[in-house]
């Protein structure tokens, strides 16, 4: 498709989770196609548009391990809004990456 471009952004967190933000662009709409990372504590995993929660899941590290991968998503974020991926809580170590594409 003409005009599409891929993007990804990651962030390291410590004792208060991690937040990765694809900054807003008044001329583009972000479409999040995945979120991945790790955390050392049970946590919510969220994708937001900076205000509204668009996707949410929970990771239980004692049952599922410390890493998570949600691929194959199609989560449009309104034109002019940021795309934000969050590990909401952690004890001392977390990382999150969100990725997708954009269109004019």
N, C-alpha and C positions, 0 to 999 in steps of 0.2 A: 504494500500500500504506500502510496506517495505521501510524504510528510510525517511518517511515523519515525520516531527515534527511541532507542532503548536507553534506559537509565537504571542506575542502582545507587544506593547510598547506605552506608553502615555507620554504626556508632558503638563505642565501648561504654559500658556502665560499671558502676561499683556497687555501693550498698543501697542504691535507690533505683535500680532498674536501668534501662537504656532507652534512648529515644533517637531514632533516625528520621530526618526530615528532608524530603524533596521540596525545596522552596516553591512557593506559589509563583505562578506566571500568568499574567492577565490574558495572555494570548493562547495558552495551552491547557488541555485537559489531561491529567495524569490518569492512567489506568494501571492499578497495582495488580501484578500477576503472581506475586509471591512474597512471602516473608519467612525468614529463617534466622537461626541464631542459637544461643544457649543461655542458660541461667543456672545458678546454684541453689535456687529456692523455688518452691511452688509459686506460680505466677499466672496472671492473665497476660495473654498476648493480644495486642490490639492493632488495628489499622483505623486511623481516623482522618478526617479532612481538616484537622486542627480544632474542630469543635464537636462534631458528631462522630460517634463510634460506628464504623461501617462494617467491621469484622471483629469478632472476639472469640477466643478459645482459651482454654486453661491447660497448663502443663503441670503435671504432678511428677516431680523429679524422682520420688521413691518408686513410682510405678512405670514411668515412661523414660527415665533417663534425663540427662541434662540438656539435650539438644532437641530442636524442633525444626520442622520444614513443612510449610504449607505452600505447595506449588499448584499451578494450574488455576489460580484464582482469576476472576475477572471482576475487579472492583473499581468502577469509574469514580473519580473524584472530580467534583464540579470545576469548570474552568475558573481559574483565578484562586483556587484553594490549594493549600499544601497537602502533600501525601505524607502521613506520619505513621511510622511503625514503632510500637512500644513493647518492651518487656516491662511490665508495671512494677514488679518487685524483684529484688535479689538480696542476698546476704553480703556478698563482696565481689562477685564476678558475673558479668552478663555482657552479651553482645547481640545486636539485632541488625539485620540487613533487610531492606525492602527493595523491590525491583519491579519494573514494568516497562511500559512504553507511553509515549505521548503523541498527541496529534494536534495540529494547529486548529 
